[in-house]
Amino acid sequence: MSGLFRNPIAIGITLLLLVILGASTFAIVPETKQAVILRFEQPVGTAINRWRPNEKFGSTGAGLIARVPFIDRLVWVDKRVLDVDLEGTPVISTDQLRLEVDAFARFRIVDPLKAVVSTGSSSNTEQRVIDALQPLFGSALRNELGKRPFAALLSPERGQVMDNIQAGLQRLAGQYGVQIVDVRIKHADLPDGSPLESALARMRTARQQERASTIAQGQKAAQIIRAEADANAARIYAESFSKDPAFYDFYRAMQSYRHTFGADGDPTSKGTTSMVLSTDNAYLREFQGNR
């Protein structure tokens, strides 16, 4: 045995074997990674350094870990927020407009063990999850935008639309151990060419119809308000004049004289009206003084 350790080649081989054994036994889990241990390609226990809400940097499960050498294998899963993009997704709105929508979602893998098992991947788990989320994202996007007109994407309702898409995608993405952090619509455009011109013409016609309808409703409301005001004024006049009918007759006669003899008419023709009436005519009774 002592002769063995005097042989430099034997010492080198022993050190090499020890290094290989140490590398197969120990590993360092960084703060940005989660680790799943596979034993004969089957998960063992729970994930190491799994993401938890409100955790403090430096006090997580990252650091030196040990495993069964040559049997256990580590699968690394990113702990950071990742992106999934959709480009040119076709969507038909409720007003029968064909839209091309660009959107993206941000997500985090919060259950790496479920992510590894559900994707059947022992490597590049993040990309497998992204590939699985893309059709689900497109489905959630079409389901929500297909229930709304194109104008909803140009109004404050846009925020509620994205919240609904995020909630719908979360229900589908939970099977991959994913938490959807945010969803955003980058563009929602009409396709170029004749479909665009046709869509713009339909939108212009719809806006003109809405304008005509709004004007008609406003005129109707104004007529109702004016009629109610006139009726209220007539009621007030009736209540006031009923207290002194003689004064009411006198007041109405003065108004008639003012209009007939030109006081309310053209100032240039004021006082030019001529009338031939008998002295006992009922129309001139107010000129006769008290009866």
NULOGU-863804 format. One record per residue: residue number from 1; residue in one letter; x, y, z of N, C-alpha, C, CB in turn. Coordinates in steps of 0.02 Angstrom, whole numbers, plus 50000, padded with zeros to 5 digits. Glycine has a CB too. Example, Ala and Ser with C-alpha at 12.3 -4.5 7.8 and 13.67 -1.06 7.14 Angstrom:
! residues 2
REC resi resn   n_x   n_y   n_z  ca_x  ca_y  ca_z   c_x   c_y   c_z  cb_x  cb_y  cb_z
REC    1    A 50660 49716 50390 50615 49775 50390 50660 49835 50390 50565 49776 50452
REC    2    S 50642 49888 50354 50684 49947 50357 50645 50002 50394 50704 49970 50286
END
This chain:
! residues 291
REC resi resn   n_x   n_y   n_z  ca_x  ca_y  ca_z   c_x   c_y   c_z  cb_x  cb_y  cb_z
REC    1    M 50042 49940 50000 50000 50000 50000 50043 50062 50000 49953 50001 50061
REC    2    S 50099 50061 50040 50144 50119 50042 50176 50129 49974 50197 50110 50096
REC    3    G 50189 50074 49938 50218 50080 49871 50169 50113 49823 50238 50012 49845
REC    4    L 50106 50102 49834 50055 50132 49791 50057 50207 49795 49986 50107 49811
REC    5    F 50064 50234 49856 50064 50307 49864 50130 50339 49843 50048 50325 49936
REC    6    R 50182 50296 49833 50243 50324 49807 50242 50331 49731 50302 50281 49827
REC    7    N 50193 50300 49700 50186 50303 49627 50147 50366 49607 50150 50239 49600
REC    8    P 50176 50413 49573 50141 50475 49555 50079 50463 49512 50188 50521 49518
REC    9    I 50083 50413 49469 50025 50399 49426 49966 50376 49467 50042 50346 49372
REC   10    A 49980 50333 49516 49927 50309 49559 49897 50365 49600 49952 50254 49606
REC   11    I 49940 50410 49623 49915 50467 49662 49870 50511 49618 49974 50509 49691
REC   12    G 49892 50523 49557 49852 50564 49511 49785 50533 49497 49890 50575 49446
REC   13    I 49784 50467 49484 49720 50433 49470 49675 50435 49531 49733 50359 49450
REC   14    T 49704 50427 49591 49663 50429 49652 49632 50497 49662 49705 50411 49713
REC   15    L 49673 50549 49651 49647 50617 49659 49592 50631 49607 49703 50669 49652
REC   16    L 49603 50607 49546 49553 50617 49494 49487 50583 49512 49578 50591 49427
REC   17    L 49492 50522 49539 49431 50486 49559 49396 50522 49616 49448 50414 49580
REC   18    L 49436 50549 49662 49406 50587 49717 49370 50650 49692 49459 50606 49769
REC   19    V 49401 50683 49644 49369 50743 49615 49304 50725 49580 49417 50778 49565
REC   20    I 49305 50671 49541 49244 50649 49506 49191 50629 49557 49260 50589 49460
REC   21    L 49212 50594 49610 49164 50574 49661 49134 50635 49696 49196 50528 49712
REC   22    G 49177 50684 49711 49153 50745 49744 49105 50784 49699 49211 50789 49764
REC   23    A 49122 50789 49634 49078 50825 49587 49012 50790 49579 49113 50833 49520
REC   24    S 49012 50724 49584 48949 50687 49577 48908 50687 49641 48964 50615 49557
REC   25    T 48940 50705 49696 48905 50704 49761 48880 50772 49781 48951 50676 49815
REC   26    F 48921 50823 49770 48905 50890 49794 48891 50936 49735 48962 50918 49838
REC   27    A 48848 50985 49748 48831 51036 49697 48813 51100 49734 48773 51012 49651
REC   28    I 48821 51155 49699 48803 51221 49727 48743 51247 49689 48863 51271 49723
REC   29    V 48689 51260 49725 48628 51287 49695 48631 51363 49698 48564 51260 49731
REC   30    P 48633 51398 49641 48635 51471 49643 48567 51500 49663 48655 51499 49575
REC   31    E 48567 51565 49681 48506 51598 49702 48454 51601 49646 48521 51668 49727
REC   32    T 48477 51603 49584 48431 51611 49527 48405 51546 49500 48465 51649 49472
REC   33    K 48423 51490 49531 48402 51425 49504 48365 51385 49557 48463 51386 49479
REC   34    Q 48322 51341 49533 48290 51290 49573 48314 51222 49548 48211 51295 49570
REC   35    A 48318 51174 49592 48346 51109 49573 48296 51054 49589 48413 51097 49608
REC   36    V 48289 51008 49542 48249 50948 49552 48296 50888 49546 48190 50943 49500
REC   37    I 48296 50844 49595 48339 50785 49595 48301 50726 49563 48363 50767 49667
REC   38    L 48331 50697 49512 48303 50639 49479 48345 50578 49496 48299 50649 49401
REC   39    R 48313 50525 49518 48347 50462 49532 48319 50409 49485 48338 50440 49607
REC   40    F 48360 50386 49440 48337 50342 49387 48280 50374 49348 48314 50274 49416
REC   41    E 48289 50440 49335 48243 50481 49296 48175 50491 49329 48233 50450 49228
REC   42    Q 48171 50480 49393 48110 50493 49431 48125 50545 49486 48082 50426 49462
REC   43    P 48081 50593 49496 48094 50645 49546 48098 50615 49616 48039 50698 49544
REC   44    V 48143 50644 49655 48153 50622 49724 48137 50681 49770 48227 50596 49736
REC   45    G 48086 50675 49811 48070 50727 49860 48046 50791 49826 48130 50743 49902
REC   46    T 48056 50847 49860 48035 50912 49836 48093 50949 49805 48004 50953 49893
REC   47    A 48077 51004 49770 48129 51043 49737 48171 51080 49788 48098 51091 49687
REC   48    I 48232 51093 49769 48279 51130 49811 48280 51203 49790 48351 51099 49808
REC   49    N 48279 51247 49839 48279 51320 49827 48217 51341 49788 48342 51341 49790
REC   50    R 48160 51311 49803 48098 51327 49769 48077 51398 49785 48042 51278 49789
REC   51    W 48047 51432 49735 48026 51502 49744 47970 51506 49796 48004 51532 49677
REC   52    R 47975 51556 49838 47923 51570 49888 47912 51645 49889 47943 51544 49958
REC   53    P 47850 51666 49898 47836 51739 49899 47869 51772 49959 47761 51752 49899
REC   54    N 47891 51834 49947 47920 51876 50000 47982 51847 50032 47868 51889 50053
REC   55    E 48016 51802 49998 48078 51775 50026 48134 51826 50019 48097 51708 49991
REC   56    K 48181 51824 50065 48236 51871 50066 48297 51840 50032 48253 51893 50137
REC   57    F 48330 51880 49993 48390 51857 49958 48444 51839 50010 48417 51911 49909
REC   58    G 48472 51779 50003 48523 51756 50049 48498 51708 50102 48555 51814 50081
REC   59    S 48431 51706 50110 48403 51661 50161 48359 51608 50130 48362 51702 50212
REC   60    T 48372 51591 50067 48334 51539 50032 48370 51473 50039 48324 51558 49957
REC   61    G 48350 51424 49999 48381 51358 50003 48441 51350 49958 48331 51307 49986
REC   62    A 48467 51406 49931 48525 51401 49888 48588 51384 49929 48535 51467 49850
REC   63    G 48637 51356 49894 48699 51339 49928 48721 51268 49912 48692 51347 50003
REC   64    L 48764 51240 49954 48793 51174 49943 48742 51120 49962 48857 51165 49985
REC   65    I 48734 51071 49917 48689 51014 49930 48727 50950 49914 48624 51020 49887
REC   66    A 48702 50894 49940 48732 50828 49927 48680 50783 49895 48759 50797 49992
REC   67    R 48703 50735 49856 48658 50687 49822 48695 50621 49817 48637 50713 49751
REC   68    V 48660 50570 49797 48690 50504 49788 48731 50505 49724 48636 50446 49787
REC   69    P 48795 50494 49728 48837 50500 49668 48821 50447 49616 48910 50495 49686
REC   70    F 48825 50468 49553 48815 50424 49495 48745 50397 49488 48864 50367 49497
REC   71    I 48701 50413 49534 48632 50389 49531 48584 50448 49524 48614 50347 49594
REC   72    D 48594 50499 49568 48551 50558 49566 48577 50607 49513 48548 50591 49635
REC   73    R 48530 50641 49481 48548 50692 49432 48507 50754 49446 48536 50666 49360
REC   74    L 48538 50812 49437 48505 50876 49450 48476 50905 49385 48553 50926 49483
REC   75    V 48414 50930 49390 48383 50967 49335 48374 51039 49360 48314 50935 49313
REC   76    W 48404 51086 49324 48401 51156 49344 48341 51190 49312 48466 51192 49325
REC   77    V 48305 51229 49352 48247 51267 49329 48257 51340 49351 48180 51238 49357
REC   78    D 48249 51385 49303 48259 51456 49318 48207 51481 49368 48255 51498 49253
REC   79    K 48231 51522 49414 48188 51548 49467 48162 51618 49451 48226 51550 49533
REC   80    R 48189 51648 49398 48172 51717 49381 48108 51721 49338 48230 51751 49344
REC   81    V 48086 51782 49326 48027 51793 49284 48046 51784 49211 47997 51865 49295
REC   82    L 48007 51744 49174 48020 51728 49104 47964 51756 49061 48026 51651 49095
REC   83    D 47976 51756 48995 47928 51785 48947 47904 51732 48898 47959 51843 48909
REC   84    V 47842 51740 48877 47815 51702 48821 47782 51752 48773 47764 51646 48845
REC   85    D 47801 51750 48710 47778 51799 48660 47730 51767 48611 47838 51831 48623
REC   86    L 47682 51809 48588 47638 51790 48533 47643 51844 48480 47563 51781 48558
REC   87    E 47654 51824 48418 47661 51871 48363 47608 51857 48311 47732 51868 48333
REC   88    G 47570 51909 48292 47523 51904 48237 47468 51853 48249 47558 51887 48175
REC   89    T 47441 51849 48310 47387 51802 48325 47322 51827 48295 47380 51792 48401
REC   90    P 47289 51788 48251 47226 51811 48222 47168 51807 48272 47209 51770 48159
REC   91    V 47129 51861 48276 47072 51865 48321 47015 51898 48284 47090 51904 48387
REC   92    I 46954 51874 48292 46894 51905 48263 46853 51934 48320 46852 51854 48222
REC   93    S 46843 52000 48319 46805 52034 48371 46730 52026 48360 46824 52109 48373
REC   94    T 46691 52050 48408 46618 52044 48403 46590 52085 48346 46586 52064 48468
REC   95    D 46624 52139 48325 46601 52178 48267 46630 52151 48202 46619 52252 48276
REC   96    Q 46650 52087 48203 46672 52051 48143 46733 52082 48110 46615 52047 48094
REC   97    L 46779 52107 48151 46842 52134 48125 46896 52082 48138 46860 52202 48159
REC   98    R 46935 52068 48087 46991 52021 48093 47052 52059 48115 47004 51982 48027
REC   99    L 47078 52044 48173 47134 52079 48202 47196 52035 48203 47117 52103 48273
REC  100    E 47253 52067 48201 47317 52033 48211 47347 52061 48275 47366 52043 48149
REC  101    V 47353 52019 48326 47371 52042 48393 47440 52016 48411 47318 52018 48445
REC  102    D 47482 52061 48436 47546 52044 48465 47541 52054 48540 47605 52087 48434
REC  103    A 47560 52004 48579 47554 52008 48651 47610 51968 48684 47485 51981 48676
REC  104    F 47620 51980 48747 47669 51941 48785 47644 51932 48856 47739 51976 48785
REC  105    A 47667 51878 48887 47651 51863 48957 47715 51851 48995 47603 51802 48962
REC  106    R 47716 51873 49057 47773 51859 49101 47751 51807 49153 47800 51924 49136
REC  107    F 47793 51758 49164 47775 51705 49211 47836 51684 49251 47746 51644 49173
REC  108    R 47822 51648 49305 47874 51621 49348 47856 51548 49364 47880 51663 49414
REC  109    I 47906 51505 49363 47895 51435 49381 47900 51430 49456 47947 51388 49345
REC  110    V 47843 51419 49488 47840 51417 49561 47839 51346 49588 47779 51455 49586
REC  111    D 47827 51297 49544 47828 51227 49564 47872 51189 49513 47755 51196 49567
REC  112    P 47937 51191 49523 47982 51160 49473 47971 51085 49466 48053 51173 49491
REC  113    L 47952 51051 49520 47940 50979 49516 47882 50965 49468 47925 50950 49586
REC  114    K 47828 51004 49474 47772 50995 49428 47791 51013 49357 47712 51037 49450
REC  115    A 47833 51065 49349 47854 51086 49282 47894 51030 49248 47896 51150 49287
REC  116    V 47939 50999 49285 47980 50946 49256 47937 50885 49239 48036 50925 49305
REC  117    V 47892 50866 49283 47850 50807 49272 47801 50819 49214 47812 50788 49336
REC  118    S 47769 50877 49213 47717 50890 49163 47745 50898 49093 47678 50953 49182
REC  119    T 47806 50924 49087 47836 50931 49021 47875 50869 49000 47882 50990 49019
REC  120    G 47887 50822 49048 47925 50763 49032 47996 50778 49011 47891 50724 48978
REC  121    S 48022 50832 49038 48088 50856 49017 48137 50851 49074 48084 50927 48991
REC  122    S 48194 50824 49060 48248 50822 49108 48302 50874 49092 48279 50753 49111
REC  123    S 48289 50915 49041 48335 50968 49023 48296 51022 48986 48394 50941 48979
REC  124    N 48320 51084 48991 48288 51140 48956 48213 51145 48973 48298 51134 48881
REC  125    T 48199 51139 49038 48129 51139 49059 48094 51205 49043 48124 51126 49134
REC  126    E 48130 51261 49049 48100 51326 49038 48072 51332 48966 48150 51381 49051
REC  127    Q 48111 51310 48916 48088 51314 48848 48029 51268 48835 48145 51298 48800
REC  128    R 48030 51210 48867 47973 51164 48860 47909 51196 48889 47987 51097 48895
REC  129    V 47916 51231 48945 47858 51264 48974 47834 51321 48929 47876 51292 49044
REC  130    I 47880 51359 48900 47861 51413 48854 47824 51385 48794 47923 51453 48832
REC  131    D 47850 51330 48766 47817 51299 48709 47747 51275 48727 47859 51241 48682
REC  132    A 47738 51251 48788 47671 51228 48809 47624 51286 48823 47678 51185 48872
REC  133    L 47651 51343 48846 47609 51400 48863 47585 51439 48802 47646 51447 48910
REC  134    Q 47623 51438 48748 47605 51478 48690 47535 51463 48662 47656 51468 48635
REC  135    P 47517 51400 48649 47449 51388 48625 47396 51404 48678 47441 51315 48605
REC  136    L 47412 51394 48741 47364 51412 48794 47354 51488 48797 47388 51386 48862
REC  137    F 47408 51525 48788 47404 51598 48788 47362 51622 48729 47475 51628 48784
REC  138    G 47374 51592 48670 47335 51610 48612 47261 51596 48621 47361 51575 48550
REC  139    S 47245 51539 48652 47175 51522 48664 47142 51571 48712 47170 51451 48691
REC  140    A 47177 51589 48767 47149 51636 48815 47140 51705 48783 47194 51642 48876
REC  141    L 47186 51724 48739 47182 51788 48705 47122 51790 48658 47247 51802 48665
REC  142    R 47113 51739 48618 47057 51737 48571 46990 51733 48608 47064 51678 48523
REC  143    N 46987 51695 48662 46924 51689 48699 46901 51756 48727 46932 51639 48756
REC  144    E 46949 51796 48752 46930 51860 48782 46916 51913 48730 46985 51883 48829
REC  145    L 46961 51920 48681 46951 51972 48630 46892 51956 48584 47015 51981 48589
REC  146    G 46876 51892 48577 46819 51873 48536 46753 51892 48567 46821 51800 48523
REC  147    K 46753 51913 48630 46691 51933 48663 46683 52009 48665 46689 51906 48734
REC  148    R 46728 52046 48633 46728 52118 48638 46737 52150 48570 46782 52142 48686
REC  149    P 46712 52212 48561 46723 52248 48498 46795 52275 48496 46673 52305 48490
REC  150    F 46815 52294 48436 46883 52320 48427 46894 52383 48468 46896 52334 48353
REC  151    A 46841 52424 48475 46848 52488 48511 46867 52477 48584 46783 52527 48507
REC  152    A 46852 52418 48612 46869 52405 48682 46945 52407 48694 46842 52337 48704
REC  153    L 46984 52393 48641 47056 52394 48648 47084 52465 48645 47089 52352 48594
REC  154    L 47041 52513 48629 47063 52583 48624 47034 52625 48681 47042 52613 48558
REC  155    S 47006 52593 48731 46973 52627 48786 47003 52604 48852 46896 52615 48784
REC  156    P 46983 52637 48907 47007 52614 48973 46989 52541 48988 46979 52658 49026
REC  157    E 46942 52513 48951 46923 52443 48961 46980 52396 48944 46862 52426 48918
REC  158    R 47031 52421 48910 47089 52380 48890 47122 52347 48950 47140 52422 48851
REC  159    G 47127 52384 49007 47157 52356 49067 47119 52296 49093 47162 52408 49121
REC  160    Q 47052 52301 49093 47011 52245 49116 47018 52186 49069 46938 52267 49121
REC  161    V 47024 52199 49004 47033 52145 48955 47096 52105 48971 47037 52174 48884
REC  162    M 47152 52140 48984 47214 52105 48999 47211 52068 49065 47272 52155 48999
REC  163    D 47176 52096 49114 47167 52059 49177 47129 51994 49166 47131 52103 49229
REC  164    N 47077 51997 49124 47038 51936 49110 47080 51884 49072 46975 51954 49069
REC  165    I 47121 51908 49026 47165 51861 48990 47214 51829 49038 47204 51898 48933
REC  166    Q 47242 51868 49084 47288 51840 49133 47254 51788 49176 47317 51895 49177
REC  167    A 47193 51802 49199 47157 51754 49241 47142 51690 49202 47092 51784 49268
REC  168    G 47121 51698 49138 47107 51638 49098 47169 51597 49084 47076 51658 49033
REC  169    L 47225 51630 49072 47287 51594 49059 47312 51559 49123 47342 51641 49032
REC  170    Q 47302 51591 49181 47324 51561 49243 47287 51495 49257 47313 51609 49301
REC  171    R 47223 51493 49240 47185 51431 49251 47213 51374 49209 47110 51442 49234
REC  172    L 47238 51390 49150 47265 51337 49107 47338 51322 49122 47259 51358 49035
REC  173    A 47375 51372 49147 47447 51363 49156 47465 51332 49223 47482 51430 49151
REC  174    G 47417 51326 49269 47431 51297 49334 47457 51225 49330 47371 51299 49377
REC  175    Q 47439 51190 49277 47460 51120 49270 47535 51113 49258 47422 51086 49214
REC  176    Y 47568 51168 49240 47639 51167 49228 47678 51198 49286 47655 51203 49164
REC  177    G 47646 51210 49342 47680 51239 49399 47700 51311 49388 47739 51199 49417
REC  178    V 47660 51348 49350 47677 51415 49328 47630 51466 49361 47673 51421 49251
REC  179    Q 47658 51523 49379 47619 51581 49402 47625 51636 49350 47643 51605 49473
REC  180    I 47568 51658 49323 47568 51712 49273 47574 51779 49310 47503 51710 49229
REC  181    V 47627 51815 49296 47640 51878 49331 47606 51937 49297 47715 51890 49334
REC  182    D 47605 51937 49230 47577 51995 49194 47562 51974 49123 47626 52055 49195
REC  183    V 47514 52010 49093 47496 52000 49022 47489 52070 48991 47430 51958 49014
REC  184    R 47517 52079 48933 47513 52143 48898 47501 52132 48824 47576 52184 48910
REC  185    I 47459 52175 48795 47447 52176 48723 47490 52231 48692 47371 52186 48706
REC  186    K 47536 52211 48648 47580 52260 48617 47547 52295 48559 47645 52226 48594
REC  187    H 47515 52257 48514 47482 52286 48456 47418 52246 48443 47529 52285 48393
REC  188    A 47368 52281 48418 47307 52249 48393 47287 52287 48330 47248 52250 48448
REC  189    D 47311 52263 48273 47304 52300 48210 47258 52263 48162 47373 52310 48178
REC  190    L 47227 52303 48119 47189 52274 48064 47237 52257 48007 47134 52324 48039
REC  191    P 47225 52202 47971 47270 52184 47916 47267 52235 47860 47252 52115 47889
REC  192    D 47323 52242 47824 47327 52290 47769 47284 52267 47711 47400 52299 47746
REC  193    G 47270 52315 47665 47234 52299 47604 47159 52312 47610 47245 52227 47586
REC  194    S 47121 52279 47566 47049 52290 47563 47012 52274 47627 47019 52250 47507
REC  195    P 47032 52222 47666 46998 52211 47730 47003 52271 47777 47026 52150 47764
REC  196    L 47060 52305 47775 47068 52364 47817 47021 52420 47795 47140 52389 47815
REC  197    E 47018 52433 47729 46973 52485 47704 46901 52469 47719 46983 52495 47629
REC  198    S 46882 52405 47711 46814 52385 47726 46797 52394 47800 46802 52313 47705
REC  199    A 46846 52375 47843 46835 52383 47915 46829 52456 47934 46892 52350 47954
REC  200    L 46871 52498 47905 46866 52570 47920 46799 52599 47897 46924 52607 47887
REC  201    A 46775 52576 47839 46711 52601 47814 46655 52580 47862 46697 52574 47743
REC  202    R 46657 52517 47886 46606 52495 47933 46610 52533 47998 46613 52419 47946
REC  203    M 46670 52546 48021 46677 52584 48083 46652 52656 48074 46750 52585 48105
REC  204    R 46665 52686 48016 46641 52754 48003 46565 52756 48001 46670 52780 47936
REC  205    T 46535 52707 47968 46462 52704 47965 46432 52694 48034 46439 52648 47918
REC  206    A 46463 52650 48074 46437 52638 48141 46441 52701 48184 46476 52581 48174
REC  207    R 46497 52738 48178 46504 52800 48217 46452 52852 48195 46575 52828 48210
REC  208    Q 46438 52856 48129 46388 52903 48105 46318 52884 48131 46389 52905 48029
REC  209    Q 46304 52820 48132 46239 52798 48159 46234 52813 48233 46229 52722 48147
REC  210    E 46288 52803 48270 46287 52820 48341 46277 52895 48351 46353 52797 48375
REC  211    R 46309 52935 48308 46301 53008 48313 46228 53028 48301 46347 53044 48263
REC  212    A 46198 53001 48248 46128 53017 48233 46082 52995 48289 46107 52985 48167
REC  213    S 46096 52936 48317 46055 52912 48373 46062 52956 48434 46073 52840 48390
REC  214    T 46124 52978 48448 46135 53021 48506 46100 53088 48498 46210 53032 48518
REC  215    I 46104 53117 48437 46070 53181 48425 45995 53174 48433 46087 53207 48354
REC  216    A 45966 53119 48405 45894 53108 48411 45873 53100 48484 45873 53046 48370
REC  217    Q 45912 53063 48522 45895 53055 48593 45901 53121 48630 45941 53004 48625
REC  218    G 45951 53162 48612 45957 53227 48644 45899 53273 48627 46022 53260 48623
REC  219    Q 45878 53272 48564 45820 53314 48544 45756 53291 48580 45811 53312 48468
REC  220    K 45749 53226 48585 45690 53199 48620 45690 53221 48693 45688 53122 48615
REC  221    A 45748 53214 48725 45753 53235 48795 45740 53309 48803 45822 53217 48823
REC  222    A 45765 53350 48755 45754 53423 48759 45680 53440 48752 45795 53459 48705
REC  223    Q 45646 53405 48706 45574 53417 48698 45535 53399 48761 45547 53378 48638
REC  224    I 45554 53344 48791 45520 53323 48853 45532 53375 48908 45544 53254 48876
REC  225    I 45594 53397 48914 45609 53447 48966 45573 53512 48952 45685 53460 48969
REC  226    R 45571 53533 48888 45536 53595 48871 45461 53590 48884 45549 53613 48797
REC  227    A 45432 53532 48867 45360 53523 48879 45345 53523 48953 45336 53458 48847
REC  228    E 45387 53489 48992 45376 53489 49064 45384 53559 49094 45425 53441 49098
REC  229    A 45432 53598 49068 45441 53666 49093 45381 53709 49075 45506 53696 49064
REC  230    D 45356 53703 49012 45297 53742 48992 45237 53724 49034 45281 53731 48918
REC  231    A 45228 53659 49046 45171 53637 49087 45177 53664 49158 45166 53561 49088
REC  232    N 45238 53662 49184 45249 53687 49252 45236 53763 49255 45320 53671 49275
REC  233    A 45259 53799 49203 45246 53871 49200 45172 53886 49196 45283 53903 49141
REC  234    A 45136 53848 49154 45064 53859 49148 45029 53845 49214 45034 53814 49092
REC  235    R 45052 53793 49249 45022 53779 49314 45033 53836 49363 45050 53713 49343
REC  236    I 45094 53862 49363 45110 53917 49409 45069 53979 49392 45185 53934 49407
REC  237    Y 45064 53994 49325 45022 54051 49304 44950 54041 49325 45027 54060 49228
REC  238    A 44925 53980 49315 44854 53967 49333 44843 53975 49407 44833 53897 49310
REC  239    E 44890 53949 49447 44883 53956 49519 44887 54029 49541 44937 53915 49555
REC  240    S 44930 54068 49508 44938 54138 49527 44877 54179 49506 45001 54167 49495
REC  241    F 44856 54172 49442 44802 54213 49418 44734 54193 49445 44800 54211 49343
REC  242    S 44728 54131 49468 44664 54110 49496 44648 54146 49561 44663 54035 49508
REC  243    K 44700 54175 49593 44688 54213 49654 44656 54280 49641 44754 54223 49691
REC  244    D 44664 54307 49578 44632 54372 49560 44615 54370 49486 44679 54433 49577
REC  245    P 44558 54341 49468 44540 54335 49397 44536 54402 49361 44474 54299 49390
REC  246    A 44514 54454 49395 44508 54519 49363 44576 54546 49342 44474 54569 49410
REC  247    F 44625 54537 49386 44693 54559 49368 44720 54518 49310 44740 54554 49428
REC  248    Y 44704 54454 49309 44727 54411 49255 44699 54435 49188 44707 54338 49267
REC  249    D 44633 54452 49187 44602 54478 49126 44636 54543 49105 44527 54490 49136
REC  250    F 44650 54587 49153 44682 54650 49137 44752 54639 49109 44685 54695 49200
REC  251    Y 44790 54593 49140 44858 54579 49118 44859 54551 49047 44893 54530 49167
REC  252    R 44814 54504 49032 44811 54475 48965 44791 54526 48914 44762 54416 48965
REC  253    A 44745 54572 48933 44724 54625 48887 44782 54672 48871 44664 54665 48916
REC  254    M 44823 54688 48922 44880 54732 48910 44931 54698 48863 44914 54751 48977
REC  255    Q 44940 54634 48871 44986 54598 48827 44960 54600 48755 44995 54526 48850
REC  256    S 44895 54591 48747 44865 54592 48680 44871 54661 48649 44791 54570 48683
REC  257    Y 44858 54713 48688 44865 54782 48662 44937 54795 48640 44844 54833 48715
REC  258    R 44985 54773 48681 45056 54785 48666 45075 54752 48600 45099 54758 48723
REC  259    H 45051 54692 48589 45068 54656 48528 45031 54685 48468 45051 54582 48536
REC  260    T 44967 54702 48478 44925 54725 48422 44947 54794 48398 44852 54727 48442
REC  261    F 44962 54838 48444 44978 54907 48426 45052 54918 48413 44955 54954 48480
REC  262    G 45092 54865 48410 45160 54871 48385 45214 54880 48436 45164 54924 48340
REC  263    A 45199 54879 48500 45251 54890 48551 45302 54833 48552 45219 54897 48620
REC  264    D 45279 54773 48533 45325 54715 48530 45349 54701 48459 45290 54654 48558
REC  265    G 45330 54741 48413 45348 54729 48344 45409 54767 48322 45291 54745 48299
REC  266    D 45410 54786 48257 45465 54824 48229 45464 54895 48255 45463 54823 48151
REC  267    P 45519 54920 48283 45519 54988 48311 45503 55041 48259 45587 55003 48343
REC  268    T 45519 55028 48195 45505 55078 48143 45431 55084 48128 45543 55060 48079
REC  269    S 45395 55029 48143 45322 55030 48129 45282 55040 48192 45300 54966 48094
REC  270    K 45315 55058 48246 45282 55064 48311 45231 55121 48308 45334 55076 48367
REC  271    G 45169 55105 48329 45116 55156 48332 45082 55168 48266 45145 55219 48357
REC  272    T 45094 55129 48214 45063 55141 48148 45001 55099 48136 45113 55127 48093
REC  273    T 44985 55055 48185 44926 55012 48176 44863 55055 48182 44926 54955 48228
REC  274    S 44816 55044 48135 44752 55081 48136 44696 55031 48143 44742 55123 48070
REC  275    M 44650 55046 48188 44591 55003 48200 44530 55047 48205 44600 54959 48264
REC  276    V 44474 55025 48177 44411 55061 48181 44362 55016 48219 44383 55080 48109
REC  277    L 44347 55036 48280 44304 54997 48322 44255 55043 48357 44345 54956 48374
REC  278    S 44199 55014 48375 44150 55054 48412 44174 55063 48484 44079 55021 48411
REC  279    T 44147 55113 48517 44169 55128 48585 44149 55074 48635 44142 55194 48607
REC  280    D 44098 55038 48619 44077 54986 48666 44102 54916 48646 44001 54985 48670
REC  281    N 44154 54914 48603 44182 54850 48582 44215 54816 48643 44234 54859 48525
REC  282    A 44204 54750 48649 44230 54713 48707 44306 54713 48708 44204 54641 48706
REC  283    Y 44337 54719 48648 44410 54717 48647 44441 54778 48681 44435 54712 48576
REC  284    L 44405 54834 48680 44430 54897 48708 44402 54911 48777 44414 54954 48662
REC  285    R 44376 54861 48809 44343 54873 48873 44391 54901 48926 44312 54810 48897
REC  286    E 44457 54884 48920 44504 54907 48971 44517 54982 48964 44569 54868 48966
REC  287    F 44500 55011 48905 44508 55084 48897 44449 55122 48928 44515 55101 48823
REC  288    Q 44398 55086 48947 44339 55119 48974 44343 55131 49049 44278 55077 48958
REC  289    G 44399 55110 49079 44406 55120 49151 44370 55066 49189 44380 55189 49172
REC  290    N 44361 55079 49253 44327 55029 49297 44254 55023 49277 44333 55049 49371
REC  291    R 44233 54960 49276 44163 54948 49258 44121 54938 49320 44158 54886 49211
END
